[in-house]
Amino acid sequence: YLGMQFVYYFVAEWFFGRTIGKRIIGIRVCRLDGSRVGFRGALVRNLLRALDATFVLAIVGAAFMMITPARRRLGDIAAGTMVEDVSPPDSGEAKRPRDAA
């Protein structure tokens, strides 16, 4: 199971910059300059995801996310990547439900 999970995250972030869940919520993984994450970045980022799952390192990782300006986790810092919001800007107008016909 863990191997399949690693492959999913690695391939999705390497090829598309995001997983299905990241696409739904409007975020993507990229390098610090905004370019595609690439093979090395996706590999390092996702290898360190396993460390984030351990209790002690999860606490350290959460602390890093709270103190770094871009809220980067350890995998992002090591890989030189970040998670970027790419959702469309909110127009500020309330959306009306469709009229029932």
C-alpha positions in Angstrom: 0.0 0.0 0.0 2.7 2.5 0.9 4.5 1.8 -2.3 1.4 2.5 -4.3 0.8 5.7 -2.4 4.4 6.9 -3.0 4.1 6.1 -6.7 0.8 8.0 -7.0 2.0 11.2 -5.3 5.4 11.1 -7.1 4.0 10.6 -10.6 1.1 13.0 -10.1 3.4 15.8 -8.8 6.2 15.1 -11.3 3.9 15.1 -14.4 1.1 17.4 -13.4 2.3 19.3 -10.4 -0.6 18.2 -8.4 -2.7 15.2 -7.3 -6.4 14.9 -7.9 -7.1 16.3 -4.4 -4.8 19.3 -4.9 -6.5 20.0 -8.3 -9.9 20.0 -6.6 -8.9 22.5 -3.9 -6.9 24.7 -6.3 -3.3 24.2 -5.3 -0.2 22.8 -7.0 3.4 21.9 -6.2 6.1 23.9 -8.0 9.7 25.1 -7.6 10.4 28.3 -5.7 10.6 30.2 -9.0 7.2 28.9 -10.0 8.5 26.4 -12.6 7.5 22.7 -12.8 8.6 20.6 -9.8 10.6 18.1 -12.0 11.8 14.6 -11.3 14.3 15.4 -8.5 11.9 17.7 -6.7 9.0 15.3 -6.8 11.3 12.4 -5.7 12.8 14.2 -2.7 9.5 15.7 -1.6 7.8 12.4 -1.6 10.6 10.4 -0.1 10.4 12.7 2.9 6.6 12.4 3.1 7.3 9.0 4.8 9.3 10.9 7.5 6.3 13.3 8.0 4.2 10.2 8.9 6.3 9.4 12.0 5.1 10.9 15.2 8.2 12.9 16.3 9.1 14.2 12.8 5.4 15.1 12.2 5.7 17.4 15.2 9.0 18.9 13.8 7.4 19.2 10.4 4.3 20.9 11.8 6.6 23.4 13.6 8.5 24.1 10.3 5.2 24.7 8.6 4.2 27.3 11.3 7.5 29.2 11.2 8.4 29.3 7.6 6.9 32.2 5.6 5.4 30.0 2.9 4.4 27.3 5.4 6.7 24.7 3.7 7.1 21.3 5.2 10.4 19.5 5.5 10.0 17.7 2.1 9.4 21.1 0.4 12.5 22.7 2.0 14.7 19.8 1.1 13.4 19.6 -2.5 13.3 23.4 -3.1 9.6 23.3 -3.7 6.4 25.0 -2.4 2.7 24.6 -2.6 1.0 27.4 -4.5 -2.6 28.5 -4.6 -3.8 28.5 -8.2 -7.5 28.7 -7.6 -9.4 31.4 -9.5 -9.8 34.7 -7.6 -13.1 35.2 -5.9 -15.2 37.8 -7.7 -16.7 38.9 -4.4 -20.2 38.3 -5.7 -22.5 35.9 -4.0 -23.4 33.0 -6.2 -27.1 32.5 -6.7 -28.5 29.0 -7.0 -30.1 28.1 -10.3 -33.8 28.8 -10.5 -35.9 25.7 -10.3 -37.7 25.2 -13.6 
